[in-house]
């Protein structure tokens, strides 16, 4: 190895991956700190299709205005999307921006960004926990009321089964978050 050249070790590579993940997370937070970019991400997450910039601008202008948006506000939103926000989101692969057709569609990294929004959390794993908890409550209540299908097993056993399922789901989510790269 030539003098002054550093040899890469596995711990160096893990450190590089961690720095890259933090840089990506920092980039995501930087992208999402602007209201208009968050609105673009939310709209594309809802529609999952190609949307004209004019429609994005109209929807965002309506959200920014208490009443029907003025033509001036619409133009301001349209120009800022076209010149600033869409190119920035496209550079990060969050959207696919076609300047020639004036359209925007979800990019390959949209899902990664949604994790950092309420919208991403709303459709996340917690709904599985809620479903398990509600089914467990129904089964435990059925056991307590001695309903034929569930009364053969003690209510405490049912409770242990469903609490265990919720705990396992949480452990799985924690483990998958630690192993999933952000970028």
N, C-alpha and C positions, 0 to 999 in steps of 0.2 A: 504494500500500500504506500503510495507516495506521501512524502512528508506534508503534514498539514491537512490531510484528508481524513475525515471522520468516518469510522465504520458504524453502520446502522445496527442497532441491537433490537431485539423484540421489545424491550421496554421503551426504547426511543420511538418505535413504530406505534406503540399504544399511546404514548404521549402525543405523537403527531395526530393520531386519530382523535384523541380527546380535544386537542386544540382546534382541529378542523370542525368537530361537532359543535364546540363552543362558538367558533366563528360563524357557522351556519345558523346556530340559534340566535346569535347577535344580529345576523343579517335578517332573520325572520322577524325579530322584534323591531328592527329598524323599518322593515317594510310595513309592518302592521301599526306603527305609531301614527300613520296618517289616516284620517277618517275616510277619505275618498278611496284609498287603496283597500281599506278594510271593506268598504261597501262593494267594490268590484269583486273581491274574493267571495263575499257573502252571496252576491247575485249569481256568480258563476257556480258556486257550490249548490245553490238551489236549482238552477236551470240545467246544468251539465250539458250545455250546447253552445254553439256559436251565437254570439250576440252582437248586433251592430253597436258601434261606439255611440251613435246618436241615442239609442235606447238606454244605454248605461248612463249617459249624461242626463237624460230626462229623469230617470228614476232617482239618481243622486241629487239632482237639483230639487226634486220634489221633497226628498228627505231633509234637505238643508233649509227648506222654506216652510214657514207655517201656513202659507196659502199657496195658490198656484204660482209656480216660479216664474220670475220675469225672464224675458228673452236675454237680458244681460247676464243673469245668473246662469242660465242654460249655456250660453256661449263660454262663460268663464269656466264652468265645469268641463265642457267639451274640450276646450283648448288645453286645460291642465291635464286631463286624461291623455289626450293625444301626444302632448309634448313631454310630459313628466312621468305621470304615474304608470301608464301602460308600458312604456319602454322599460321602466325600472322593474316592474313585475315580470315582464318578458325576459329580461336579462337574468332573472333568478329562476326561470322556468316555471313560475307559478301560473302564468297565462301564456297563451300563444297569441301574439298580436300581429295581425296582417294589416299593415299600414295601407297597402294598395287597395284592399277591399273595404277597409274601415271596420273590421270585425275583430272580435276577441273571443277566444274559447279557453276552456280549462287547460292548463299546462300539466306536464308530467309531475310537477312537485306541488300541485294544489293541495292534495291530501296532507302532505307534510306540514303545510302552513295551517290548515284547518285545525290541527291538533292544538294550536296555540290560540284558538278563538273559542268563544262560547258555543258557536255553531258546531265545531268539532267535538266539543265535550258533550253536547246535548245528545248526539247520536252514538256516544261512546259505550264503553263496557258497563257503565253503571246501570244501564237499562237491564242488562242481564242479571245483575245483583237484585234489582228491584223485582224482576219477574220471579227469581228464585225465592226471595223473601215473601212475596205475596202467595205463591203456591204453598210455601211452607206454612204460612199463617192459616191458609184455608185447610190444609191437611191436618195441622195440629188442632184447629177448631173442630174439624170433623171427628178426630179421635176423641176429643173431649166430650163431644155430643153423642159419641158411640155410634157413628154412622157405619154401616156394614163394610164398606170398602176399606176403611182405614182404622177401624177400632180394634182390629186384631193385633195391632202393634201399639205399644204404649206411646202416649203423647211425647214423653221425654226422648224416646228413640227417634221419632220423627224430627223433633227439634234438633237433635245432634246431627242427623243426616243433612238437614237443610243448612244449619250453621256451618257445617263442614264444607258443604258445596260453596257457600259464599266465601269462606276463608281460602279454599283452593283457587277460586276465581281471582281473588285478590293477589294471592301469591303468584299465580300465572301472569297477571298483568304487571306486577312489579318486575318479575324476571324478564318478561319480553321487553319492557321499557329499558332495562339495563343493557340488553343485547342488541336492540334495534339501532342502527346508525341513523343519525338525523339527516345526513346529506345524501 
